[in-house]
Amino acid sequence: MIIRQAQPEDAGGIAAVHVDSWRETYRGVVPDSYLDRMSKAEREQRWKEKTSSVIVAEIKGKIVGFVHHGPEHSGSWKGFDGEIYALYIREQHHRQGVGSKLFKAALHELGLLGFNAAVCCVLTENYQARRFYEKTGGKLLGEDTFLIDGVQMHEQIFGWHSLLQRH
């Protein structure tokens, strides 16, 4: 397994992991109308512009997971200046250390960029991800809600301090 900085040519692989992960993980949680509208081609275009803040996991030349990170965007979490926006792994690669390696790499990179603490939001019904973040030392900071296709979603926000000391 190779953990590396994403390149623009990785956008298609990142988009495929992103869309497939949402459909596998959130079917029955997120409205089907939203999941069915997700387009790999559209996501690929978005990801081409964001690869500088994405780290990928590659196995045998294929992208099997990615993490997207950067500044905390909401301003709601005092003392937390960084954020993990997305961490997705292909289902067949769960529980193989891919997520842990990507997560550690992202926290380390955030630390190198001068961020001191980071947050990550996860849907409340994504129990596997919540357990993962708890095992990595994430502390539950709070909860929030938002709408997807008119349906209220609930999320939990986890936080980590001392980013450079965590790698």
N, C-alpha and C positions, 0 to 999 in steps of 0.2 A: 504494500500500500504506500502510495506517495501522497503526502500532504504538501500542497503548494499554493502559491498565489494564483488566482484565476487569471486567464488571458481572454481577450475578446473572442477568440475561436472556441472557448469553452461554453459560450452562452447557450448553445443548443443543448448540451448535456446538462447544464444547470437548470434550464427551463424544463427539461424532461423530468428531472428529479423533483423539481418544485411541483409541477402539475400532478405527476403520478403520486407523490407523497400526500398532497392534499386530498386527492380522490380516495386513496387507500385509508388514510387516517381519519378523515372528517366526514365520510359518507354516513348519514344518519345523525350527524351533529350539525353540520353546516347545510343550509338548503341545497338540495340537488340542483336547483336552477342555477345557482352560483357555480357549483362544481362543474356542471355540464358546459357552462360558458367559458371556463378556463381554457385558454388557447396556448399551446406550446409555442406556436409561431409568434404570437403577440408577446409572450413572456421572454422569448429569446431576444427580441428587439430591446426590451427593457433591460435585460441582464447584460447586453453588450455595453451599455453605458455605465454599468456599476461594477465591473470586474475588479477595479482597483481596491474595493473594500470587500472582496469575496475571497475566501480560501476554499479550495476544493480537495476532496479525497478522490484519488484515482487508483483503480485496480485494473491491471491488464489493459491500460489505455482507455478505460471507460470511467466517466464521472459517476461515482456512487453516492456522493454526498457533498454538501456545501454548507458554509456558514457565512452570513452577511452581517457586517458589524459597522459601527461608526458612532457619531455623537448621539447622545440621548435626545430624542426628538420632541418629547412632549413638554419638558420643563416641569413636570409634575413631581419628580423624585429628587428632592433636595439632597445634595451630596453625591449624586450619581450622574456622572458626566458622559459615560459611554453606554452603548447598548448593543446587544445581540438582537438583530432584527429578525433573523431567520436561521434555523439550523434544521436541515432535512437530510435524511439518509434513506436510501432505497431499502424497502422493507426486508429484502433478503439479506441485507448487510447489518441489520440490527443486532445488537449484543455481540459485536465483534471488535469493539473498541474504536470504531470509526467516529462515532459521535464524540467520544471523550477526547480523541486526538484533535478533531476539528475545534471543539470547544476550548481546549487549552491553548491551541494556536491562536484563536481569536482573542482570548483574554490577554495573552502575551503581546500580541500585536497592538491591541488597544493600549496596554501599558506602555509599550515603546513609543506610541504616538502621544503620550502624555496624559492619558486618561487614568484616573485613580480608582474609579468604581464603575460598575456596569449593571444595567438591568436587562431583563428579558421577560417578555409577556408570553404567556402560554394559555391556550383555551383550558378552562377548568375541567372539561370532560376529557382532556388528553392526559389520562392518568400516567401513562408510560413516560411522557416527557416531564411531567411534574416530579415523578420519582427520580428521574435522571438529574434534574436540576437540584433537588434536595441532596442527592448523593454527592454532587460536586461542591457542596457547601453553600448553595444558594439559600438565602433567608427570604421567607415570604414577607413582602413589603406591603401588599395590599391587593385589592381586587378592583376591577373596572368592568364596564359593559360597553358594547358597541353594537351596531346593526349590520347585518349582512342580508341583503334582499328583504328588508323589513322584519327580520327575525333577530331578537335580542340575543347576543352572545355574551358569555361571561368569561373573563380571563383573570388569571392570577399573575402578579408581578413579583419576580424573584430578583434579588440583588446580591452582588459580590463586591467586596472591598479589596484593597491592596493587590491590584491586578498583577504587578510585576513579581510579586512574591508567590504567585500561584502556579507558575510554570515549573 
